[in-house]
């Protein structure tokens, strides 16, 4: 991986107890996304603010950018590589055009999920995915690109972008 560009803060140190890690992560989410509007190219960024009974009083939008679903039981489990990059989300979303960020729209098909916007830090293995909602963009997820298969899939989508 290349050296982190200047516009991105350091990744988070996720050592400690689960409670300490969760507190550190949620403090970043609160600071970057709950206290003031976030915009990408003039469009407001929204996230899922629904709080489920088993969500530790945290929004679904938070859980989708720090955890992944366990295919076995459907529970969300912390994804350390994804979570430690949470401080990168807002600067990536708000950044002007940069060579480091591949911003593209990809059509998943009308029967499926439609057009989604990708902000892919290809050299740093991090991607954010947004969905257009009338006059705003809804933040679906963000994740660490942890396999060659995922890199190939993103590269294919980038090649077939709108």
N, C-alpha and C positions, 0 to 999 in steps of 0.2 A: 504494500500500500504506500502511496506517495505521502509526503509530509503534508499535514493538515494545512489548508489555506488560511490566510490571516482573518478572513471574515467569519470563520467558525471558532467558537470557544472550545476549550478542552473537553474531552469526554468526561463523564462523571465517574468518580471513584465509587464503586458499588460494594465496597467491603463493609462488613458490620452485620448487625442483626437484621432480620427481615423488617422490623419496625423502623430501624434507622434508615435502611435503604428506601423503604416506602416513603418516609418523611422527606428524604432528600429529593426523590423523584417528584413527589407531589409539589414540593416547594418550587421546583423549576416549572412545572405545568401551570401552577397558580400564577407565578410571576409572568410567564411568557404568554399565557393564553386566557387567563381569567381576568386579569387586571388591565383591561384596555383592548381595543380592537386590533386584530392582526389582518393585514391585507397582502394579497398577491396580485401584482400588476393591476392595482386599482379595485380589485374585488375583495370584499370582506370574507374572511375565513371563519366558518362555523364548525362546530364539532358536536358530537352526540353528548348532550348534557344530562341525559337520563341516568338516574342512579338506581341500580337494581338492589333488591334486598340483600344479596350476598356480595355487594360491591364495595364493602368497607367504607361506605359513604363517599365514594369517589365516582366520578362520571365515567360512562362507557367510553367516551372519547379518550380519556386518560388511559384506561386499560388497553385500548387498541393500539397504543403507541409504545407500550412498555412490556406487553406480554403477548403470548401466542396461545392459540387454542390447542389443548391436548386432545388429539384425535381419538384417544381411547375413551375418555369420559366427558369431553366437552368443556371441561374447566379451563380457565385461563391460567397459565403459568408464566412466571417472570421469564423474560427473554433478555438475558444480561447484555448481549451485544446490541440489541435494539434499544433497551432502556438507557444504557450509558451514553447513547447518542441523542437523547431527548433535547439537550441544549442546542443541538444543530438545527432543530426543526424551524424555529422562528426566523433565525437569520437566513436560512435557505428559502423559506417562503417569501420573505420581504426583500430578498436580494434583487438588485437590478440584474440585467443579463450578464452572465459570466461564463467563461469557457468551461469552468468546473461543473456547471449545472446544466444537464440536458433537460430542457423543459419541452414536453411534447404531449399532444392529445392522441389518444388511441381509442378506436371504436371497438368495443367488445361485442357489438351487435345489439339490435333493439330488443330481441327476445331475452337477452341476457341483462347486462347492466348499463348498456349505452356507452357514451363517450366519457372517458376519465382522463384527467390531467396527471401526468407524472413529472416529478421533479427528482431527477436521478443524479446523484453524485457518484458517477460511475467509477472514478478512480478511488473512491473512499467507501464504496460498498454500502450506500445508504440511499433509500428512496422514500419519497412521500407520495401518496396517492390522494387525489381530490376528485370530487364529483360536482359538476355545475348544478346549481339550484337557483333558477331564475336570475337574481341579481347578486348571488353570492356563490362561494365555493365551499362545499362540505368536505371536511377532512376525514377521509375514510380510515387511513392507516399510515404508518411509517414503519419501515423495518430495515434491519441489517441484511444485506444480500450475502447469504452464508453458503452458497453453493454455486458450482459452475452451471448447473441446470437453471438456476434462477437468473444468473448473469446472461445466459443464452436467451432465455425467455424475454428478459428486458431488452436485450439487443434486437431481438426479432420484432418486438413491439415498436421499438424506436425506428427500425427500418421501415415499418408499415404505418408510421404515424400519419396523422391527418395534416 
